Amino acid sequence: MDCYTRRDRELPAALRRSLARCVSCALGLVILLGSSAVWAASYRWVDEKGRVVYSDVPPGNSSRGYVELSPQGRTLRQVESAEARAKRAAEANRLAAQARVQR
């Protein structure tokens, strides 16, 4: 093996195996770290000024709704805003009260 020689002397077999393991571990680590960036989700929301914002971290303001997107741009999950949740709960309460009155 010409690539594992050092000044016309061949490296010991144990050292060659150790070097091969180190190289394969380093290659695996590079592949693992590179693939995590590919599968990272992105987020989309509308800010206070009405602009659509895309980011790799969700909005810090938990009261604001956002959409989680896949790397291909498809919607994975939609989180509604606190205001929208309150409106939905109020509507559900109103319908329940109306149903009780009708009974």
C-alpha positions as CSV (number, residue, x, y, z in Angstrom):
1,M,0.0,0.0,0.0
2,D,1.8,3.0,-1.3
3,C,-0.4,5.6,0.4
4,Y,0.4,4.3,3.9
5,T,4.2,4.5,3.7
6,R,6.4,6.9,5.6
7,R,9.9,7.5,4.1
8,D,10.1,4.2,2.4
9,R,9.0,2.3,5.5
10,E,5.5,0.7,5.7
11,L,3.4,1.7,8.7
12,P,2.5,-1.0,11.1
13,A,-0.8,-2.8,10.5
14,A,-2.3,-1.6,13.8
15,L,-1.6,2.1,12.9
16,R,-3.1,1.7,9.4
17,R,-6.3,0.3,10.9
18,S,-6.4,3.1,13.4
19,L,-5.9,5.7,10.7
20,A,-8.6,4.1,8.6
21,R,-11.0,4.2,11.6
22,C,-10.3,7.9,12.2
23,V,-10.8,8.8,8.6
24,S,-14.1,6.9,8.4
25,C,-15.3,8.5,11.7
26,A,-14.4,12.0,10.4
27,L,-16.3,11.3,7.2
28,G,-19.3,10.0,9.0
29,L,-19.3,13.1,11.2
30,V,-19.2,15.4,8.2
31,I,-22.1,13.6,6.6
32,L,-24.1,13.7,9.8
33,L,-23.6,17.4,10.3
34,G,-24.3,18.2,6.7
35,S,-27.5,16.2,6.6
36,S,-28.9,18.0,9.7
37,A,-28.8,21.3,7.9
38,V,-30.7,19.8,4.9
39,W,-33.5,18.5,7.1
40,A,-33.9,21.7,9.2
41,A,-37.3,23.1,9.3
42,S,-38.1,26.7,8.5
43,Y,-40.8,29.0,9.8
44,R,-43.1,31.6,8.2
45,W,-45.1,34.3,9.9
46,V,-46.3,37.8,9.4
47,D,-44.6,40.5,11.5
48,E,-46.1,43.6,13.1
49,K,-45.6,45.7,9.9
50,G,-47.4,43.1,7.8
51,R,-44.3,41.6,6.1
52,V,-44.0,37.9,5.6
53,V,-40.9,36.6,7.5
54,Y,-39.1,33.3,6.8
55,S,-36.6,32.1,9.4
56,D,-34.9,28.9,10.7
57,V,-36.1,29.7,14.2
58,P,-39.7,30.2,15.3
59,P,-40.8,33.7,16.3
60,G,-39.9,34.7,19.8
61,N,-43.3,36.1,20.5
62,S,-45.4,33.1,21.4
63,S,-48.6,35.0,20.9
64,R,-47.9,35.3,17.2
65,G,-49.0,32.4,14.9
66,Y,-46.6,30.8,12.5
67,V,-46.3,28.0,10.0
68,E,-43.6,25.3,10.2
69,L,-42.3,24.4,6.7
70,S,-40.4,21.4,5.4
71,P,-37.2,21.8,3.4
72,Q,-39.3,21.4,0.3
73,G,-41.6,24.3,1.4
74,R,-44.6,22.2,2.4
75,T,-46.6,23.0,5.5
76,L,-45.7,20.6,8.3
77,R,-47.6,22.3,11.2
78,Q,-49.6,25.4,11.7
79,V,-49.6,27.1,15.1
80,E,-52.3,29.7,15.5
81,S,-51.9,32.9,17.4
82,A,-53.2,33.5,20.9
83,E,-55.7,35.9,19.5
84,A,-57.0,33.3,17.0
85,R,-57.2,30.7,19.8
86,A,-59.2,33.1,22.0
87,K,-61.6,33.9,19.2
88,R,-62.1,30.1,18.5
89,A,-62.8,29.5,22.2
90,A,-65.2,32.4,22.4
91,E,-67.1,31.1,19.4
92,A,-67.3,27.6,20.9
93,N,-68.6,29.0,24.2
94,R,-71.2,31.1,22.3
95,L,-72.4,28.0,20.3
96,A,-72.6,25.9,23.5
97,A,-74.6,28.5,25.3
98,Q,-76.9,28.8,22.3
99,A,-77.4,25.1,22.2
100,R,-78.2,25.1,26.0
101,V,-80.8,27.8,25.4
102,Q,-82.5,25.9,22.6
103,R,-82.8,22.7,24.7
